[in-house]
Amino acid sequence: MALEISPQGRPAPALPLAASAAPPLVAPGAGIPAAVDRDRDLLDGNAVRSVDRAASLLLALGECPGEAGVTELARRLGLHKSTASRLLATLQRRGLVEQDEESGKYRLGLVVIRLAERAERTLDLRGIALPELERLARVTRETVSLGIVEGDACLTVAQVDGPNMVACPDWTGRTTPLHCVASGKILLAAMAERDVLRIARPGLSARTERTITGLEALLEELARVRRRGFATAFSEWIEGTNGVAVPVADARGRVIASIGVWGPAFRVTAGRVAEIVASARQTAAAVTVRLGGAVA
């Protein structure tokens, strides 16, 4: 056997090969009986299945016009009644569903409503709408904007220019009066009349000769907007600039924004209104769907 020389000059005994060799690598799961591994996979699969069934119950309750009983829900989802009852009891303990004491039927709980409200607050409306606005700008070849109510004005939160050579000013982050732009009229038309009266009470400023400045004329215009489902503003904000707008609804069907298509009067003409409205409505519907709403 070969000897190694220690730093002190004395021979040092060589380690046996078995002791000096690196320990063999152990494969993950080695040493675990196959039966235990199978049981763990089975438990994981059951847990995922239970979560999927619980989620299906919540979705089914959300689609019901009112309350629903265990038997109805079990039949709709193809579950055993006992399984549905057990899952509903668990969801009830968490506040996700509530049970009527008299009928014994279930409905969505307040926790779901709070979660929905939180989800709505965290949704990035601009980010959701931007790809759709870009598509609309390509289709109409005009400037497209997304407006929301900010105080008593219309705030432009996104703008996409069309491919035409004559571009419009960028209004992103800037406000315009509600009463004299198409997007603003859409937002006004969705308000309660008392809010419209409050906004109009100090007076409606005239921006051009065509601006609506009288309360009665404004109320008539808003009634027309509600009836038609779109708004127009031809040279009412800036002379020679025309606009057409449609509403955007959220998951609850409330108007939360407006999509406007606007440009020079020689391009955005009365003859193009129907065409622009049809395209803008498709865009608004796509944004509503992405916000979790349904399109009639």
N, C-alpha and C positions, 0 to 999 in steps of 0.2 A: 504494500500500500504506500502511495507517495505521501511524503510529509510536507507540510507547509512550515515556513520559518516565521516565527512571531517577531514583532518589533524588538523584543528583548533578545532575539537571537536564539531562543529555545524553540525546539520543534513543537508545533501545535498539532494536535490530532485532527485529522480530517473528519468532517462530519459524514455520517452515513448518507448515502445517496437518497434514501427515502426521506430523511429529515431535511436535506438541503433543497430538494426539489420543490417548486411552487405548488401550492395546493390546487387540485383540479377545479375548474370552473363548474359552478352548480347552475344548472338550467332553471329558469323561473318555474316555480310550481313543483320542482323535483322534491321528492320526499313526501308530497301530499297525496294521500290515497286517491285513486281515481273516483271512488264513490263520493268522497267529500267534494272533489272538483265538480262532479255532476250535480250534486245538491246545491252548490253555490250558484252554478249557472241557472239551475231551475228557479232558485229564489230570485235571482236578478230578473229572469224572464217574467216571473209572476208579478214582481214589483212594477216593471214597465207596463205590463198588461193592465194592472190595476190603475195606474196613472192614466193610461189611455182611456180606460172605461170611465173614470171619474171626469176627465176632460170632455168626453162625449156626452155625459149626463149634463154638464154645465152648458154645453152648446145646444143640446136639445131643449133645455129649459129656456134658454135665451131665444129660441125660435118659436116658443109657445106664446100665443096671444095673452094668456093669463097664467093660471096655475096648472100643474099636471100631477097625476097620481103615480104611485110606484108601478102599478100594473101597466099603465099607458106607456111610461118611459121604458120599462123593461121590454115590452113588446116592440116598441119603435127601434130599440137598439139591439134586439136579439139577445137579451140577457135573462138569466134566471131572476125571478122576482126577489129571491133572498139576496142575490148578489147586488141587485140594484138598491135594495133597501139598506144593505150594509154600507155601500158606498155613499148613499145619500146621508146616512147618519154621521159618517165621518166628515162629509162636506158641511153638514149642519153644525158640527162642533167647531169648525173653523170659521163659521159665519158666512160661508160661501153660498149656502142655500138656507131658506127658512121654510118651516112647515106651519100651515094653518091649523090651529088647534081644533077647529070645528070640522073642516072637510078632510083634514089629514093630507091634503095635497101640498106640493112643493112649489116654490118660486125662487128666483135668484135673491141672494142676500145682499145686505148693505155693503159687505166687504167687496163684492164684485163691482158695485157702483163706484166705490171709492177708488178701486184699482183702475176702472175705466176713466174716471176723471183725471187721475194722475197720468195715465197714458196719453190722454188728449193734451194735457199741458206740456208733455215732453215731446210731442210730435213736432218735427221741424217742417212747418207748412211750406216755407220757401224751398227747402231741399226736395220735398215731395213733389211740388208743382213744377219746378224748373225744367225737368226733361219734357214735360207735356207742353209747357210754354214754348220751348224751343221748336217742338214739332209744329205747333200752331203758327209760329212765325214763318216757318218754311212753307207751310201750306198757303197762308194768306199773303205772304211776302210783305207783311206790314209789321210795325212795332207792336209787341204784345206786353202787357203788364199785369201784375197781380196786386190788387189793392185791398187794404183792410181799414177798419175804422180806428183812428187814432185821435182821441178827444172828440172834437166836432169836425174833423177833417178826414180826408181820404189819404192814407199813407201808402205810397208805392214801395212794396217790399222786394219786388223783382221786376226786371225789365229785360226783354230780349228783342233785339233789332232784327228786322227782316232783311233780305238780301238786296233791297232796292238801294239805288245810289243816293237818294235824298233821305238822310237819316233824321230821326226825331231827337230832341234833347233827352238826356238821361235824367229821369225823375226818381231814380232809386234813392230811398231814404228821405225823399221830400214829400211834402203834403200839398194837396190841392183842395179847394172848397168842394163840399159834397154836392151842392146843388147845380153845378155847371159842368161837370164831367160825367161821362157815361158810367164809369165805375162807381163814382160817388152816388149817382142816382140809384143804382142797384142796392147799395148799402143803406141808403135812406129808405128805400121802399120796404126793406126788411125790418125797419125799426117800428116800435110802437108809435102811434100818432102823437102821444104826449111828448116823446123825445124829438120828433120832427118839429113840433110847435116850439119847443124850447130852443132848438137850434135856429129856427127861423125868426124867433122873437126879436133879436137885436137888429134884424134886417138882412136881406140877401143882397150882397154886393154885386153890382153890374160889372162884368169883365169885358163884355162886348155888347153890341146892340141886340144880340139874340139871347143874352143871358136871361133866365127866368128870375124875376125879382119880386113878384107878388106871391103871397102865401096861397091864395086860391089857385093860381096857375100852377104852383109847385105841387099842391095836393092832387090836382087833376093829372099832372104829369106822372106822379108816383103811382096813382091808380092805373094809369095806362101801362106803366112798367110792370106792375104786378099781373095785369091781365095778359100782356104779351109774353112776359118772361124774359125780356131783354130791354136794354135802354140804349138810347142814342143821344149824342150831343154834337151838333153840327155848328161849328164856329161859336160855341157858347163860352168856352174858356179862353182860347186863343183864336183870333181871326184866321181863317184858312186852315184850321185843324179840325178834323172830324173824328169821332170815336163811336164804337159800338161795344157794349159790355153785357155779360151774362153772370148769374150768381154761381158761387161755389158753396155747396152744403157740406156739413160735417157728418159724423156717424149718426147723429140724432136728427138730421134733417134741417138743422139751423143754418141760415146763411151766415158764413163766417168771412167770406172774401168775395171779390169780384175779379173776373178776367176781362180785361179791356183790349180791344184791337183798335189802333188809331194811327192816323197819318195825315198827310196833306189832303185837302179837300178834292184835289183833282184825281186822287187815287181812291180814297175812301168815299165813295159816292153813294147816293140813295139806292142806286141800282145794284150795289154790291151787298146791301144790308142782309138780305136773306142768306146769301152764300156765307158771309162772315159769321152770322148767328149760328148756322148749322155747324160750322167747324168749331166755333168757340164752345158750343154746347157739348160736343164730343170731348173736348179738352176738359171742361168742367166736370163732366161725368167721370172721366178717368181719374181726376184728382180726388173726387168724392169717394170713389172705390178704394183708392190708396189710403184714404183716411179712415177706412173701415165702414163706410156707408154703402147703401144700396141705391141703385138707379132704377127709377120706375120705368 
